[in-house]
């Protein structure tokens, strides 16, 4: 019994600060079955606020994280790479910080070298995305602001999976009329 508890504790520590454990992501729903992502107007750590209207029209990678979550911190270099690779290509990486002391957010952003948009979340935006069981929780959102996929935990190949999602959505959204 103690051995099982130790293994479960270590797995949770390595894979994420999650209550429900990591998953590969929800199944890819057909476009007509995708749930809409919530509208928001959130404080941007860089100053001012960011509204949903500024993101619509791009594939969005929305990562819910906390300043105290080590698996979240470990994923930042991967999100920085995605940000750099897709800059100017209708893709936006966004971090939404929740359950963190407001005064800790800007110093953590600077310390970790986050290159992408960091917003301060609230219960309304968390609920609008369908809730967060633990950290990190990452959503891939289509250009028309529908939830395409949800990733729980810090999966070893999550960045590669997200990149495949981005490529699929960029191709799916393209049309000769664009």
C-alpha positions in Angstrom: 0.0 0.0 0.0 2.8 2.4 0.9 4.6 1.6 -2.3 1.5 2.4 -4.4 1.0 5.7 -2.6 4.6 6.6 -3.2 4.4 5.8 -6.9 1.2 7.8 -7.3 2.8 10.8 -5.5 5.9 10.7 -7.6 3.8 10.4 -10.8 1.7 13.4 -9.8 4.9 15.4 -9.0 6.5 14.6 -12.3 3.5 15.0 -14.6 1.8 18.0 -13.2 0.0 19.6 -10.2 -3.2 17.8 -11.2 -5.9 16.1 -9.2 -7.2 14.0 -12.1 -3.9 13.0 -13.6 -2.5 13.7 -17.1 -4.2 12.8 -20.3 -3.3 13.0 -23.9 -6.1 15.5 -24.6 -9.8 15.2 -25.2 -10.8 13.6 -28.5 -10.8 15.9 -31.6 -14.4 16.9 -31.9 -16.0 17.6 -35.3 -16.1 21.4 -36.0 -19.9 21.5 -35.5 -19.5 19.8 -32.1 -16.8 22.1 -30.6 -17.8 24.1 -27.5 -17.2 27.8 -27.6 -14.4 29.3 -25.4 -15.4 32.0 -23.0 -15.3 35.8 -23.7 -13.0 37.7 -21.4 -11.3 40.9 -20.7 -8.3 40.1 -18.4 -5.4 42.0 -16.9 -2.3 41.7 -19.0 0.9 41.5 -16.9 2.7 43.6 -19.6 0.1 46.4 -18.9 -3.5 47.1 -19.8 -5.9 44.3 -20.5 -6.4 41.7 -23.2 -9.8 41.0 -24.7 -11.0 37.9 -26.5 -11.7 40.0 -29.6 -7.9 40.6 -29.9 -7.2 36.9 -30.1 -10.1 35.7 -32.3 -9.0 34.9 -35.8 -5.9 33.1 -34.5 -5.3 29.6 -33.2 -4.8 30.1 -29.5 -2.8 28.0 -27.1 -4.2 28.9 -23.6 -2.2 27.5 -20.7 -3.6 27.8 -17.2 -0.8 27.8 -14.7 0.3 28.9 -11.3 3.5 30.6 -10.1 4.1 27.9 -7.5 3.6 24.9 -9.9 6.9 23.4 -10.9 5.6 21.4 -13.9 4.1 24.6 -15.2 7.4 26.4 -14.9 9.1 23.5 -16.6 6.9 23.9 -19.7 7.7 27.6 -20.2 10.7 26.9 -22.5 8.4 24.8 -24.8 5.8 27.5 -24.9 8.5 30.1 -25.7 9.6 27.9 -28.6 6.0 27.7 -29.9 5.6 31.4 -29.5 8.8 32.1 -31.5 8.0 29.5 -34.2 4.5 30.7 -34.9 5.0 34.4 -34.4 3.2 36.3 -37.3 1.4 33.1 -38.4 -2.1 33.5 -36.9 -1.1 31.7 -33.7 -1.1 33.1 -30.2 0.3 31.6 -27.0 -1.4 32.8 -23.8 -0.7 32.0 -20.2 -3.6 32.6 -17.8 -2.4 32.7 -14.2 -4.8 31.5 -11.5 -4.5 30.6 -7.8 -1.3 32.7 -7.5 -0.5 35.7 -5.4 -0.9 38.7 -7.7 2.4 40.2 -6.5 4.3 37.0 -7.5 3.2 36.9 -11.1 5.3 39.7 -12.8 8.5 38.6 -11.0 7.9 34.9 -12.0 7.3 36.0 -15.6 10.6 37.9 -15.6 12.5 35.1 -13.8 11.3 32.5 -16.3 11.7 34.6 -19.4 8.2 34.1 -20.6 8.0 35.6 -24.1 4.2 35.2 -24.6 1.1 37.0 -23.3 0.5 36.4 -19.6 -3.0 37.3 -18.2 -4.4 37.2 -14.7 -7.4 34.8 -14.7 -10.5 34.6 -12.6 -13.2 32.1 -11.7 -15.4 33.2 -14.6 -12.8 32.4 -17.3 -11.9 29.1 -15.6 -15.5 28.1 -15.5 -16.0 29.2 -19.1 -13.3 26.9 -20.2 -15.0 24.0 -18.4 -12.9 24.1 -15.2 -9.3 23.3 -14.4 -8.6 20.1 -12.4 -5.0 20.9 -11.8 -1.9 22.5 -13.3 -0.9 22.9 -16.0 -4.1 22.7 -18.1 -3.7 23.7 -21.7 -6.4 24.4 -24.2 -6.0 24.6 -28.0 -8.6 27.0 -29.4 -9.6 27.4 -33.0 -9.6 30.7 -35.0 -13.4 30.9 -34.5 -12.9 30.7 -30.7 -14.0 27.1 -30.1 -12.2 24.7 -27.8 -10.4 22.1 -29.9 -8.5 20.1 -27.3 -7.7 20.1 -23.6 -4.4 18.8 -22.2 -4.1 18.0 -18.4 -0.7 17.8 -16.8 2.8 18.2 -18.1 3.1 15.4 -20.7 6.5 14.6 -22.1 5.5 15.3 -25.7 2.8 17.9 -25.1 4.6 20.5 -27.2 4.8 18.2 -30.2 1.1 17.3 -29.9 0.1 20.9 -29.6 2.3 21.7 -32.7 0.4 19.0 -34.6 -2.9 20.5 -33.4 -1.8 24.0 -34.6 -0.8 22.7 -38.0 -4.1 20.8 -38.4 -6.2 23.9 -37.4 -4.2 26.3 -39.6 -4.9 23.9 -42.5 -8.5 23.4 -41.5 -9.2 27.1 -41.2 -7.6 28.0 -44.5 -9.8 28.5 -47.5 -9.4 30.0 -51.0 -11.5 32.9 -50.0 -9.0 34.0 -47.2 
